[in-house]
Amino acid sequence: MFTEKEFDFLIIGSGLAGLYAASCAADLGRVVLVTKADLNVSNSYYAQGGIAAVTNSDDSPDLHLKDTFEAGRGLCDYSPVNILVNEGPDRIKDLIEMGMQFDTLEGELSRGLEGGHLRRRVLHAGGDSTGKELVKFLTEKILNNKNIEVLENQMVYKLLCQNNQCFGALTYKPNDGSNLKIIAKHTFLAMGGASAIYQRTTNPNTTVGDGIALAYAEGIEIADMEFVQFHPSAFYSEDGNTFLISEAVRGEGAQLYNLKGERFMVDKHELAELAPRDVVARSIFEQMQTNKDKFVYLKLDHLDADKIKDRFPTLYKKCADFGVDMCTQVPIAPAAHYMVGGIKTGLNGETNIANLYCFGELASSGVMGANRLASNSLLECLVFGKRAIKHAATQTTSINSPNFKLEELYCNSKLEENFLSKVNDMANIMNTNLGIVRNETGMYQLIETIEFIKQDFPFEKNEYYSIRLQNLLQVCQLMTQAALERKESRGGHIRTDFEGENSAYIAHSIQTINKDLRFVPIEK
């Protein structure tokens, strides 16, 4: 049996995008914030580097825009980037006025430098735990706001869409087997990316692209799914445990060396270790392939050890837990980090379905292009989350919804072991065949694996594990199909069978259910 709840604003996802949007919406009506795990499980929580925004007189929105375009490899749309860099500073001021404390140095905001930035503009908090501090700050605000109801451990498994309009969503709580129907005037998707579908990833295991699958099923346009950003520096350990080594470490002067003791980035790019992420990740990958090594070293022994410990306290402790002294050298290798593509959105986070918005990593707003500029992601959450809430507030909508045919979800625990095995199989082949570099042969093998799993797994209608696996396979298939169609190498999409950029592909890939993939020109 379904329980039914009604709200003005339904926000799905508890990363920075969802938390900030909920805080903004609470002044305008009743809000429900739904998250599939605990409130603090998100990519935002683990974000170390910070937020890139212009807050200093030696910087300007034009310079920030230029750096974003350079990192985006020709696929950034002008209007959303222009909005991001110009409205970003105001969103930072909003947070500070709310009481958020960013790190300071001699009474001024402390600004870090990261790859692709030509100015120090990356604000941080708690040294290297910016995401955690932001999430903690906003979570406290939300839990103390009487206009916001929080529903944890709820899997959203269907959007309630009809006649090109969204009326809410259905959720299932595996802890107690309950089904919930949420009716809302406005629905906001802020469910994060999909990088946890890879075997080697910096993401929490919940980040598997559910939002992509939900949206695609309802005819919502999906853009640029071929672009995945692999973070160059994730900690390497023999047992597979990994965590992000912030780009800010390289911003403070850390250098990359192969196991032969050769510094290799100087000859690759004029910015050396601070080149855009796609350049650094591929360079590390090539070193590992050429020398048949599993990792390279991030060396810090030429830097002030006390300064490193003070600037990166969390990372220093994590490395120490693995017996590694961060102040000397750290073994690292690239890992899947950020889903550049996602749900296609307009300048206010709107989708092609009325009353349905999307922002944060799940969205493809046109800001990121083919390769996200470091620390633009948290800023995008703030800027477009705020714009979406403001836009929704101007729309006149009724909370009355059509009579949807509802079928309850259930869980067959006997499928769990098989489900986990299939998820692991997909993670391994995604890492191998759709990783930092890919080619046609490997991608067709990946499609064959997806089809085999579809035939092999005993799917059951309206069953928890069946739906989770179907969603995962759908996301992997969308990514692979988009990568096959883009016959070039650009940003986070590198093909060994189509080296170099091709001007014919200065366009966004668009996928819609029951339609062929198409390319649409970027907005200049």
DRENTISE-716782 format. One record per residue (C-alpha): residue in three letters; x, y, z. Coordinates in steps of 0.2 Angstrom, whole numbers, plus 5000, padded with zeros to 4 digits. Layout:
ALAXYZ ...
END
This chain:
MET500050005000 PHE500650184996 THR500750325008 GLU500450485000 LYS501250655004 GLU501050824996 PHE502350974995 ASP502651124985 PHE504451074982 LEU505150894980 ILE507050894980 ILE507950734976 GLY509750714982 SER510750774997 GLY512350844990 LEU512751024990 ALA511551054975 GLY510050974984 LEU510451055001 TYR510651224995 ALA509151214984 ALA508151154999 SER508751295010 CYS508251424996 ALA506551344993 ALA506051335012 ASP505651525011 LEU504451494997 GLY503451345003 ARG503451165010 VAL504951065005 VAL505350885005 LEU507150825003 VAL507350644998 THR508950554998 LYS509350364994 ALA510650345009 ASP511050455024 LEU510950645022 ASN512850655022 VAL513250525009 SER513650624992 ASN515050674981 SER514950844989 TYR515350785006 TYR516950704999 ALA517450864989 GLN519150914995 GLY519751054984 GLY518451194986 ILE517451314976 ALA518151414962 ALA517451594962 VAL518151774959 THR518351854976 ASN519951954973 SER520452114964 ASP521752034953 ASP520451914946 SER518851944935 PRO517351844929 ASP518151864911 LEU519751774917 HIS518651634925 LEU517651614910 LYS519251604899 ASP519951464910 THR518251374910 PHE518251374891 GLU520051324889 ALA519651164900 GLY518051134891 ARG518951094875 GLY517751194864 LEU516151124870 CYS515651244883 ASP514051354880 TYR514351534882 SER512751594892 PRO512851464906 VAL514751494909 ASN514451684909 ILE513051654922 LEU514151544932 VAL515651664933 ASN514651814936 GLU513351754948 GLY514551644958 PRO515351774969 ASP513551824975 ARG513151644980 ILE514851644990 LYS514251804998 ASP512551725002 LEU513451575011 ILE514551685021 GLU513051795026 MET512151635032 GLY513651595043 MET514751485032 GLN516651505037 PHE517851485023 ASP519751475028 THR520651635029 LEU522451705029 GLU522851865038 GLY521051915038 GLU520751885020 LEU519951735011 SER521251605008 ARG521251564989 GLY522051404982 LEU522651364965 GLU522151214955 GLY522351134937 GLY521751244923 HIS521651404934 LEU522751554930 ARG522251644946 ARG522151584964 ARG520251584966 VAL519851414974 LEU519051444991 HIS519151305004 ALA518651265022 GLY519351145035 GLY520951145024 ASP520550995013 SER518750955018 THR517751095009 GLY516350985004 LYS516150905021 GLU516151075030 LEU514851145017 VAL513750995019 LYS513850995038 PHE513451185038 LEU511851165026 THR511251005034 GLU511151095051 LYS510151235043 ILE508951115035 LEU508651005050 ASN508151155060 ASN507051225047 LYS505151185050 ASN504751205032 ILE505851055027 GLU505550875029 VAL506950755026 LEU506650575020 GLU508250465021 ASN508650295014 GLN507250315001 MET507550254983 VAL506650354970 TYR506150234957 LYS504950324946 LEU504550504941 LEU502650544940 CYS502650614922 GLN501150634911 ASN500750744896 ASN502450824896 GLN502250874914 CYS503050814931 PHE501950784946 GLY503150704959 ALA503950534961 LEU503750364969 THR505050304982 TYR505450134990 LYS506250115007 PRO507149945007 ASN507449955026 ASP505549925030 GLY504849895012 SER503750045012 ASN503150134996 LEU502850314995 LYS501950434983 ILE502550614983 ILE501550744974 ALA502350914971 LYS502151074962 HIS503951064957 THR505150924956 PHE507050954957 LEU508350814952 ALA510050834961 MET510550654962 GLY512350674958 GLY513350584944 ALA513750404939 SER515650374942 ALA515350234955 ILE514850124940 TYR516750104938 GLN517849984947 ARG519150124952 THR518250274958 THR518350424970 ASN516450414972 PRO515350344986 ASN514550174980 THR512850264979 THR513350374964 VAL512850264950 GLY511750374939 ASP510050334945 GLY509450504940 ILE509950474922 ALA508950314920 LEU507450394929 ALA507450544917 TYR507850444901 ALA506350334904 GLU505150484904 GLY505850554888 ILE506950684896 GLU508450734885 ILE510150664890 ALA511750754884 ASP513650724882 MET513650554891 GLU515250504883 PHE516250624894 VAL516850564910 GLN518250654920 PHE519550544928 HIS520350624942 PRO522250614939 SER522750584957 ALA521850454967 PHE522850364981 TYR523450194975 SER523550044986 GLU523749864982 ASP522149814990 GLY521149934979 ASN520650054993 THR520750234986 PHE520350414990 LEU520550574982 ILE522150674983 SER521550844980 GLU522150944965 ALA522551084977 VAL524050974982 ARG524751004965 GLY524251184967 GLU525351204982 GLY526851134971 ALA526850944972 GLN527550864956 LEU527250704946 TYR528650574944 ASN528650404936 LEU529450254945 LYS531050284935 GLY531250454945 GLU530750554929 ARG529650714931 PHE528550694915 MET527250834915 VAL528550974910 ASP528650914892 LYS526750884891 HIS525951054894 GLU526551234898 LEU525651224915 ALA526551054919 GLU525650974934 LEU524351114934 ALA523751074916 PRO521851034914 ARG521350864921 ASP521150774905 VAL522950814900 VAL523650754917 ALA522550604918 ARG523050544901 SER524950584904 ILE524850474920 PHE523950334911 GLU525250334897 GLN526650324909 MET525850174918 GLN525550094901 THR527350124894 ASN528250074910 LYS526949934914 ASP526750014931 LYS525150024942 PHE525450194948 VAL526550354948 TYR527150464962 LEU526550634968 LYS528150704976 LEU528150834990 ASP529850814998 HIS530450984991 LEU528951075000 ASP528851135018 ALA528150985028 ASP527351095041 LYS526451195028 ILE525851025020 LYS525150955036 ASP524251115040 ARG523451145023 PHE522950955021 PRO522650885038 THR521350755032 LEU522450695018 TYR523950685029 LYS523050575041 LYS522250465028 CYS523950435020 ALA524750395037 ASP523450265040 PHE524150175024 GLY525950195031 VAL526350335018 ASP527150505023 MET526250635013 CYS527650755015 THR528850645005 GLN527950554990 VAL526150474988 PRO525750334975 ILE524350384964 ALA523350334949 PRO521850404940 ALA520050354945 ALA518350394938 HIS517850554947 TYR516550664938 MET515050634926 VAL515250784914 GLY513650744904 GLY511950714911 ILE510150784910 LYS510050924897 THR509551084906 GLY509151264902 LEU509851424910 ASN508651394925 GLY508951214927 GLU507351174917 THR507151014907 ASN506050974892 ILE504750914905 ALA503651054913 ASN503951074932 LEU505450964932 TYR507151044935 CYS508950974937 PHE510651044943 GLY512250994950 GLU513250844943 LEU511750764936 ALA511350904925 SER512150944908 SER512051134909 GLY513251174895 VAL514551244908 MET515751094909 GLY516051064890 ALA517150914887 ASN518150924903 ARG517651014919 LEU518751144926 ALA519351104944 SER518151164958 ASN516851234946 SER515651094951 LEU515151154969 LEU514951334961 GLU513751264948 CYS512751184962 LEU512451344970 VAL512151454955 PHE510951344945 GLY510151274961 LYS509651454966 ARG509051494948 ALA508051344947 ILE507151384964 LYS506851564958 HIS506151504941 ALA504951384949 ALA504251514961 THR503751614946 GLN502751464938 THR500851444942 THR500551264944 SER499251154953 ILE499651024965 ASN498250914958 SER498950764949 PRO498150634937 ASN497750464943 PHE499350364940 LYS499250174940 LEU500350124955 GLU501149964957 GLU502149934973 LEU503949894974 TYR504549744984 CYS506249664988 ASN506749484984 SER508349464995 LYS508749304985 LEU509349414971 GLU510549514981 GLU512049404978 ASN511749394959 PHE511449574958 LEU513149624967 SER514049504956 LYS513349584940 VAL513749754947 ASN515549704950 ASP515649634932 MET515049794925 ALA516249894935 ASN517749794929 ILE517249804911 MET516849994912 ASN518550024919 THR519349924905 ASN518349964890 LEU517650144893 GLY519050214904 ILE520250354901 VAL520550284883 ARG519350184873 ASN519150114856 GLU517750044845 THR518249854848 GLY518149874867 MET516549974867 TYR515649844856 GLN516249714869 LEU515549814882 ILE513849824873 GLU513949634871 THR514249614890 ILE512749724894 GLU511649624882 PHE512249464890 ILE511849524908 LYS510049574902 GLN509749394896 ASP510649314911 PHE509949404926 PRO508149344932 PHE507349514932 GLU505649524941 LYS504449664938 ASN504349794952 GLU505749714961 TYR507049814970 TYR508649734964 SER507949714946 ILE507649894945 ARG509349944951 LEU510249834939 GLN509149894925 ASN509550074929 LEU511350034930 LEU511349944913 GLN510450084905 VAL511650214911 CYS513150104905 GLN512250084888 LEU511950274886 MET513750314889 THR514450174877 GLN513250224863 ALA513750414865 ALA515650364865 LEU515450264849 GLU514550404840 ARG515850534844 LYS517250484833 GLU518650594839 SER519650624855 ARG519150774866 GLY519250814884 GLY518650664895 HIS518350564879 ILE519950494872 ARG519850364857 THR521450274851 ASP520550244835 PHE520150424832 GLU521550524839 GLY521450714840 GLU519950834839 ASN518750844824 SER517851004821 ALA516350914815 TYR516050864833 ILE515951034841 ALA514250994846 HIS513350904861 SER512650734859 ILE510850714864 GLN509950554868 THR508150534870 ILE507150364872 ASN506450294856 LYS507550414846 ASP509150404837 LEU510650494845 ARG510950664837 PHE512150804839 VAL511650984842 PRO512851134839 ILE513551224855 GLU513051404859 LYS514451524855 
END
